[in-house]
């Protein structure tokens, strides 16, 4: 079975490979561009990005399943900005399964820069004084002092997607 992942980002592809073991599946990373902004700024926009990534990937690669993983931020009721992430699994028959993951508040200085129009990836590189945080531990890794990294965060979401999909298919 072919599974297309709607990104070339290694942390997200590794998460899919951790759940859909390559001995049983062929994993294909696919560079797709959802219509959402580069920095999704709500749960709804982030979820839309995940669904679009999955849909575009399954179509582009003519795969059995497409998986989209999207990171974003949202403004909480207290005005603080929080990290959010969503995943979607779409199959060629049109079944759509979604799941969300970890949510943590971002430090105020990061939130201010995001409100000013910067992308989280750019801000995190400056904040952590590192390069390409998004392809490594991610904001979640920096802000949890390494307790959980970006791949682990997305692996949890992919487990939720796979489990829901298997449950739907058996019924």
C-alpha positions as CSV (number, residue, x, y, z in Angstrom):
1,X,0.0,0.0,0.0
2,X,1.3,3.4,-0.9
3,X,1.1,6.3,1.5
4,X,1.8,9.8,0.4
5,X,2.8,12.4,3.0
6,X,2.0,16.0,2.0
7,X,5.5,17.4,2.9
8,X,9.2,16.9,2.5
9,X,9.8,17.9,6.1
10,X,11.8,15.1,7.7
11,X,10.2,15.4,11.2
12,X,6.7,14.8,9.7
13,X,7.9,12.0,7.3
14,X,9.6,10.2,10.2
15,X,6.4,10.4,12.2
16,X,4.5,8.6,9.4
17,X,7.2,6.0,9.0
18,X,7.2,5.4,12.8
19,X,3.5,4.4,12.6
20,X,3.2,2.9,9.1
21,X,6.2,0.6,9.1
22,X,8.0,0.5,5.7
23,X,8.0,-3.3,5.7
24,X,4.2,-3.1,5.0
25,X,3.8,0.3,3.3
26,X,5.6,2.4,0.7
27,X,6.0,5.9,2.1
28,X,6.3,8.7,-0.4
29,X,7.0,12.3,0.6
30,X,5.3,14.8,-1.6
31,X,5.9,18.5,-1.9
32,X,2.4,20.1,-1.9
33,X,1.3,23.6,-1.2
34,X,-2.0,24.0,0.7
35,X,-4.0,27.2,0.3
36,X,-3.5,28.3,3.9
37,X,-1.0,30.9,4.9
38,X,2.6,29.9,5.7
39,X,1.8,30.6,9.3
40,X,-1.7,29.3,10.1
41,X,-3.2,31.4,12.8
42,X,-6.1,29.4,14.1
43,X,-7.1,25.8,14.8
44,X,-9.4,26.0,11.8
45,X,-6.8,27.2,9.4
46,X,-4.2,24.7,10.7
47,X,-6.7,21.8,10.3
48,X,-7.6,23.0,6.8
49,X,-3.9,22.9,5.9
50,X,-3.6,19.3,7.2
51,X,-6.7,18.2,5.2
52,X,-5.4,19.9,2.0
53,X,-1.9,18.4,2.4
54,X,-3.4,14.9,2.7
55,X,-5.8,15.5,-0.2
56,X,-3.2,17.0,-2.5
57,X,-0.6,14.3,-1.7
58,X,-3.0,11.3,-2.3
59,X,-4.0,12.8,-5.7
60,X,-0.5,13.9,-6.8
61,X,1.1,10.5,-6.0
62,X,-2.0,8.4,-6.8
63,X,-1.5,6.7,-3.5
64,X,-3.9,4.6,-1.4
65,X,-3.7,7.1,1.5
66,X,-2.6,10.6,1.9
67,X,-1.4,12.1,5.2
68,X,-1.2,15.8,6.0
69,X,0.4,17.2,9.1
70,X,0.2,21.0,9.8
71,X,1.6,23.1,12.6
72,X,0.1,26.4,13.5
73,X,-0.8,28.7,16.4
74,X,-4.0,30.1,17.8
75,X,-5.0,32.9,20.1
76,X,-6.5,31.8,23.4
77,X,-9.3,33.5,25.2
78,X,-6.8,35.3,27.4
79,X,-5.0,36.7,24.4
80,X,-2.0,34.5,24.6
81,X,-0.8,32.6,21.6
82,X,-0.6,28.8,21.7
83,X,1.1,26.2,19.6
84,X,-1.3,23.8,17.8
85,X,-0.9,21.0,15.3
86,X,-3.3,18.9,13.3
87,X,-3.3,15.9,11.1
88,X,-5.5,14.4,8.4
89,X,-5.7,11.1,6.7
90,X,-7.5,10.9,3.3
91,X,-7.9,7.8,1.3
92,X,-8.6,7.5,-2.5
93,X,-12.3,6.7,-1.7
94,X,-12.8,10.0,0.0
95,X,-12.7,8.9,3.6
96,X,-11.3,11.8,5.8
97,X,-10.0,11.3,9.4
98,X,-8.6,14.1,11.5
99,X,-6.8,14.5,14.8
100,X,-5.2,17.2,16.8
101,X,-2.1,17.1,19.1
102,X,-0.2,18.9,21.8
103,X,-1.0,22.5,22.7
104,X,1.2,24.7,24.8
105,X,1.4,28.4,25.3
106,X,4.2,30.3,23.6
107,X,6.3,32.8,25.5
108,X,5.0,36.4,25.1
109,X,8.0,37.5,23.1
110,X,7.4,34.8,20.5
111,X,3.7,35.7,20.3
112,X,4.5,39.4,19.7
113,X,6.7,38.5,16.7
114,X,4.0,36.2,15.3
115,X,1.5,39.0,15.6
116,X,4.0,41.2,13.7
117,X,3.8,38.8,10.8
118,X,6.8,36.5,11.3
119,X,6.6,32.7,10.9
120,X,7.1,30.5,13.9
121,X,10.0,28.7,12.2
122,X,11.9,32.0,11.8
123,X,11.1,33.2,15.3
124,X,12.2,29.9,16.9
125,X,15.5,29.9,15.0
126,X,16.2,33.3,16.5
127,X,14.8,32.4,20.0
128,X,16.9,29.2,20.3
129,X,19.9,30.7,18.4
130,X,19.8,27.6,16.1
131,X,19.2,26.9,12.4
132,X,16.2,25.0,11.0
133,X,14.5,24.2,14.3
134,X,11.4,23.1,12.3
135,X,13.3,20.2,10.7
136,X,14.7,19.1,14.1
137,X,13.2,19.3,17.6
138,X,10.6,22.0,16.6
139,X,9.2,24.7,18.9
140,X,7.8,21.9,21.1
141,X,11.2,20.5,21.6
142,X,12.7,23.9,22.5
143,X,9.9,24.9,24.8
144,X,9.7,21.5,26.6
145,X,13.4,21.4,27.1
146,X,13.6,18.3,24.9
147,X,10.9,16.4,26.8
148,X,9.1,15.9,23.5
149,X,10.2,16.7,20.0
150,X,8.4,17.5,16.8
151,X,8.6,14.0,15.4
152,X,7.2,12.5,18.6
153,X,4.4,15.1,18.7
154,X,3.4,14.2,15.1
155,X,3.8,10.5,15.7
156,X,1.0,10.7,18.3
157,X,-1.3,12.4,15.8
158,X,-0.5,9.7,13.1
159,X,-1.3,7.0,15.6
160,X,-4.7,8.7,16.2
161,X,-5.3,8.9,12.5
162,X,-4.4,5.3,11.8
163,X,-6.5,4.0,14.7
164,X,-9.6,5.9,13.7
165,X,-9.1,4.9,10.0
166,X,-8.8,1.2,10.9
167,X,-11.9,1.5,13.2
168,X,-13.9,3.0,10.3
169,X,-12.7,0.5,7.8
170,X,-13.6,-2.5,9.9
171,X,-17.2,-1.3,10.5
